[in-house]
Amino acid sequence: MEGDESKVKRVRGKNVKASKELLDLLNRAIARELQVSIQYMWQHVLWRGVKGFAVKDELKKIAITEMKHAEAVAERLAYLGGTPTTKPDPIFVGQTLKEMIKKDKKDEETAIALYKKIIETSRKEGDTTTARLFKKILEEEEDHHDIFTSLLEEI
């Protein structure tokens, strides 16, 4: 136990159990998760037409999953002593279905790269819980990427 306590720092009256780098990465993940949960939901709501009808339920389902990711990451960040951001990354709804899905696919690629970095950083810091959380989220993001890649083949 004594070794664990030596890793805890006090910043502005809070116990901080992770490096600034890891806390910043987690906040980047939250901003991204907030962005895509709003982005995918608005795409679900606003898109019309036959092709949109075919993907709108998938967009809604993925949006809800992304919001759950934001919640899980925020809970972990708060536990580690950080303050979760409330600001999403820039939201892109798009004008055409193809434009939307191309951007969504790119956003998932960005998430995959970020989450691999978070896993690596958390492992270096000995934080197996954060690494395990992001391994699970990474699997779901790769699934989202696969869905968007498949959708692009049909648009």
Phi, psi and omega in degrees: 000323182301321178298321179295319182294330180291341178277345183275128178247155176254124177231120181048045176079003181250147172280124181249122186250018181209163179289160175300322179301312181293318178299318178295320178296320179295322177291325174298320179296318179297313180302320180291317180294320176297315180305305187287332177294319176290313182303310182292324179294316179294325175297319177300316184287318191271336185285139179233169177101169185300311181295320177297321178300324182290334184248349188299322179292325177294318178299317179297315181298315180293321178302317180294319177299318180296322177295322176296324175298314180303316180297313181297318180292319178299319178297318180293317180299315179298318178300321181283355176103005179268173177244116182296138177290154174248004184257117177285157168297165180304135183264136181233114179270315179094161181257331179235158180299318180298317179300317179300307186292325176299316179293320180297318178299316179296320179297323177292323177297320177297316179297316181301314179296316180297317185288330173296320178294320179296317178300313180298314181295316181293324176295319178300326181274359180077019182264083183289333180293314178295318178300317180294318177302313183285336174295318178294314179297319179302317178301318180290323178294322177295324176295318177298318179300318179297318179298311181295322177298317179294320178298321180297332179293336185256356184266000000 
